Amino acid sequence: MRVASPALAFAAAVAGIAVFSGMDAIMKGLVLGIGAYSALFWRNLVGIAVSGVPYFARPRPKLTRAAMKLHASRAVITAVMSWLFFWGLARVPMAQAIALSHIAPLLALFLAAWLLGETVGRRTVLASLVAFAGVLVILAGQANTDMGPDAFRGAVAVLASALCYAFNIILMRRQSQLAGPGEIAFFQSLIVAGAYALGAPWLADWPSGFWIEIVGAAVLAVVSLGLLGWAYAHAPASTLAPSEYTAFVWASILGFVVFGEQLSIWTVAGAVLIIGGCLWAVTDRAAMPVAEAALP
């Protein structure tokens, strides 16, 4: 594997997050138009073709059982995570949803402690309280702006999605060491679409008039997966983790430009606490091994 500089890997991760944020904006419109289940089913179905063409067009390393196990595990978690996130995203502003989802890296530290036996330091515990305070600030902002019970359910769904994403963080680094970006993107689309296909006859609607958005979302999802897969293959998760927080900036811009969503002071304050808590936690010496815990 050609060695890349940490700066280049970080730039690729930031680009991947920016592209993914664009996909989020398209998906929010799709969910509002045809529902979360239909939007995700058709996007991943199209994603099989979009990711399959480059994957099969070039020589590929032999698919290993270990890699396939990780593809399946991560894809199943992704199927649940995606539905929760996009169902919630349709009910809350983009910036708020992304701010809440930023608690995932901190949750990953505790999951790594539980699943991998890593040590959780005192600073991590205190940082988790800071981040949790950020969640409460955002939810308090919802109450003050009277967004209604549907918005609260959306926020809860985003938080549940963040828990799933924390599992994904644990798997991502190991997966990127066993498979290339093209393989990761193809099998994620294939397995996630297969999972949604189980309920498609009853839950998926035909997306008349939405095909351009579906194809666009599929292309952006595959490009983002490729960029992030490449970045995580060339730099440790501890180096790349801060790139996740640029999503709040992209979501704020896209939410305002595409949906006319105003950025509330409650969301900004909550995001600062969540992001600050997560960054404080990952600088804890006792928590640092978590970033490399998923290495084979």
C-alpha positions in Angstrom: 0.0 0.0 0.0 1.4 3.5 -0.9 2.0 5.5 2.2 0.0 8.8 2.3 0.7 11.8 4.6 -1.6 12.3 7.6 -2.6 15.7 6.2 -3.7 14.1 2.9 -5.6 11.4 4.7 -7.3 14.1 6.9 -8.2 16.1 3.8 -9.7 13.0 2.2 -11.8 12.4 5.4 -13.0 16.0 5.4 -13.9 15.7 1.7 -15.8 12.5 2.5 -17.7 14.2 5.3 -18.6 17.1 3.0 -19.9 14.8 0.3 -21.8 12.8 2.8 -23.4 16.0 4.1 -24.6 16.7 0.6 -26.1 13.2 0.4 -27.9 13.9 3.8 -29.5 17.0 2.3 -30.8 15.0 -0.8 -31.9 12.2 1.5 -33.9 14.6 3.7 -35.8 15.7 0.7 -36.4 12.1 -0.4 -37.6 11.1 3.1 -40.0 14.0 3.1 -41.2 12.9 -0.3 -41.4 9.1 -0.2 -40.5 8.1 3.4 -37.3 6.8 5.0 -37.7 3.1 4.2 -38.4 3.7 0.5 -35.6 6.3 0.2 -33.0 4.0 1.7 -34.1 0.9 -0.2 -34.0 2.5 -3.6 -30.8 4.5 -2.9 -28.9 1.4 -1.8 -30.3 -0.6 -4.7 -29.0 2.0 -7.2 -25.8 2.1 -5.1 -25.1 -1.6 -6.0 -24.8 -0.6 -9.6 -22.9 2.7 -8.9 -20.4 1.0 -6.7 -20.3 -2.3 -8.6 -19.1 -0.8 -11.9 -15.7 0.4 -10.5 -15.4 -2.6 -8.2 -15.7 -5.2 -11.0 -13.9 -3.1 -13.6 -10.4 -3.5 -12.1 -8.4 -6.4 -10.6 -9.6 -7.3 -7.1 -7.9 -9.0 -4.2 -9.4 -12.3 -3.1 -12.5 -11.8 -0.9 -11.6 -13.2 2.5 -14.0 -14.7 5.1 -12.8 -12.2 7.7 -13.5 -9.2 5.4 -16.9 -10.6 4.4 -17.8 -11.0 8.1 -17.0 -7.4 8.7 -18.9 -6.2 5.6 -22.0 -8.1 6.8 -21.7 -6.9 10.4 -21.2 -3.3 9.5 -23.9 -3.3 6.8 -26.6 -4.7 9.2 -25.7 -2.1 11.7 -25.8 0.6 9.0 -29.2 -0.5 7.9 -30.7 0.1 11.3 -28.6 3.3 11.9 -29.5 4.8 8.5 -33.3 4.3 9.0 -33.2 5.8 12.5 -31.0 8.8 11.4 -33.0 9.7 8.2 -36.4 9.2 9.9 -35.2 11.6 12.6 -33.6 14.0 10.1 -36.9 14.5 8.4 -38.3 15.8 11.7 -35.5 18.1 13.0 -33.2 20.7 11.4 -30.1 19.2 9.7 -27.6 21.1 12.0 -29.5 19.8 15.1 -29.4 16.2 13.9 -25.7 16.4 13.1 -24.9 18.0 16.4 -26.7 15.2 18.3 -25.0 12.5 16.1 -21.6 13.9 17.1 -22.0 12.1 20.5 -21.1 8.8 18.6 -17.3 9.1 19.0 -17.7 9.4 22.7 -20.0 6.5 22.8 -17.5 4.5 20.8 -14.9 5.0 23.6 -17.3 3.3 26.1 -18.2 0.6 23.6 -14.5 -0.1 23.1 -14.1 -0.4 26.8 -17.0 -2.8 27.0 -16.3 -4.9 23.9 -12.5 -4.7 23.7 -11.5 -4.3 27.4 -10.0 -0.8 26.9 -9.6 1.5 29.9 -12.0 4.4 30.3 -10.1 7.3 32.1 -11.5 9.8 34.5 -11.3 12.5 31.9 -13.4 10.4 29.5 -16.1 10.1 32.2 -16.1 13.8 32.8 -16.1 14.6 29.1 -19.1 12.4 28.7 -21.0 14.5 31.2 -20.1 17.6 29.2 -21.3 16.1 26.0 -24.5 14.8 27.6 -25.1 18.4 28.9 -24.9 19.4 25.2 -27.6 16.9 24.3 -29.8 18.3 27.1 -29.2 21.9 25.8 -30.3 21.0 22.3 -33.4 19.2 23.7 -34.2 22.2 25.9 -33.9 24.4 22.8 -36.5 22.1 21.2 -38.9 22.7 24.1 -38.3 26.4 24.1 -39.1 26.7 20.4 -42.1 24.4 20.7 -41.2 22.2 17.7 -43.7 19.6 18.9 -43.6 16.0 19.9 -42.6 14.8 16.5 -39.4 16.8 16.7 -38.6 15.2 20.0 -39.1 11.7 18.6 -36.9 12.7 15.7 -34.1 13.7 18.2 -34.4 10.5 20.1 -34.2 8.5 16.8 -31.0 10.5 15.9 -29.5 9.7 19.3 -30.3 6.0 18.8 -28.7 6.2 15.4 -25.6 7.7 17.0 -25.3 4.6 19.3 -25.3 2.4 16.1 -22.7 4.6 14.5 -20.5 4.2 17.6 -20.5 0.4 16.8 -19.6 1.4 13.2 -16.6 3.4 14.4 -15.3 0.3 16.2 -15.6 -1.7 13.0 -14.5 0.9 10.4 -10.8 0.8 11.1 -10.5 -3.0 11.0 -12.7 -3.1 7.9 -10.5 -0.6 6.1 -7.4 -2.7 6.8 -8.9 -5.8 5.3 -10.6 -4.4 2.2 -10.2 -1.6 -0.2 -12.6 1.4 -0.5 -14.3 0.0 -3.6 -15.0 -3.4 -2.0 -16.3 -1.7 1.2 -18.7 0.6 -0.8 -20.0 -2.3 -3.0 -20.7 -4.8 -0.3 -22.2 -2.2 2.0 -24.7 -1.2 -0.7 -25.4 -4.8 -1.6 -26.0 -6.1 2.0 -27.9 -3.0 3.1 -30.2 -3.2 0.1 -30.7 -6.9 0.8 -31.7 -6.2 4.3 -34.2 -3.6 3.2 -35.5 -5.9 0.5 -36.9 -8.2 3.1 -39.6 -5.7 3.9 -39.7 -3.9 0.5 -42.9 -5.7 -0.8 -44.9 -4.2 2.1 -43.0 -1.0 3.0 -41.3 0.3 -0.1 -43.2 2.6 -2.5 -42.3 3.1 -6.2 -40.4 6.4 -6.3 -42.1 8.1 -9.3 -40.5 11.5 -10.0 -37.6 11.0 -7.5 -35.1 9.0 -9.6 -32.6 11.9 -10.1 -32.4 12.4 -6.4 -32.1 8.7 -5.7 -29.2 8.3 -8.2 -27.6 11.5 -6.9 -27.8 10.3 -3.3 -26.4 6.9 -4.3 -23.5 8.4 -6.2 -22.6 10.7 -3.3 -22.9 7.9 -0.8 -20.5 5.7 -2.7 -18.0 8.6 -3.3 -18.1 9.4 0.4 -17.6 5.8 1.5 -14.7 5.6 -0.9 -13.0 8.7 0.4 -13.5 7.7 4.1 -12.4 4.1 3.4 -9.2 5.4 1.8 -8.6 7.9 4.6 -9.0 5.3 7.4 -6.7 2.9 5.5 -3.9 5.5 5.5 -4.2 7.1 8.9 -5.2 6.1 12.5 -8.7 6.8 13.7 -7.3 9.2 16.4 -6.0 11.4 13.6 -9.1 11.4 11.5 -11.8 11.6 14.3 -11.9 15.4 14.4 -12.9 15.5 10.7 -16.3 14.1 11.7 -17.1 17.5 13.4 -16.8 19.4 10.1 -20.2 17.8 9.3 -21.9 20.4 11.6 -20.6 23.2 9.4 -21.8 21.6 6.2 -25.1 20.7 7.7 -25.7 24.2 8.9 -24.9 25.6 5.5 -27.0 23.1 3.6 -29.9 23.2 6.0 -30.1 27.0 5.5 -29.6 27.0 1.8 -31.8 24.0 0.8 -34.4 24.0 3.5 -34.4 27.5 4.9 -33.5 26.2 8.4 -32.4 28.8 10.9 -29.4 27.9 13.2 -30.6 28.4 16.8 -28.3 29.4 19.6 -29.4 26.3 21.5 -28.1 24.1 18.7 -24.8 25.9 18.5 -24.3 25.8 22.3 -25.2 22.1 22.5 -22.9 21.3 19.5 -20.0 23.2 21.2 -20.5 21.1 24.4 -20.8 17.8 22.5 -17.9 18.4 20.2 -15.8 19.8 23.1 -16.6 16.8 25.3 -15.6 14.4 22.6 -12.4 16.1 21.7 -11.5 16.3 25.4 -12.2 12.6 25.8 -10.0 11.5 22.9 -7.0 13.4 24.3 -7.2 11.3 27.5 -4.1 9.0 27.6 -6.2 6.2 29.0 -8.7 6.5 26.1 -6.2 6.9 23.3 -5.8 3.1 22.6 -9.5 3.0 21.6 -8.6 4.7 18.3 -6.4 1.7 17.4 -8.5 -0.9 19.1 -10.1 -2.1 15.9 -6.8 -2.9 14.2 -6.4 -6.6 13.3 
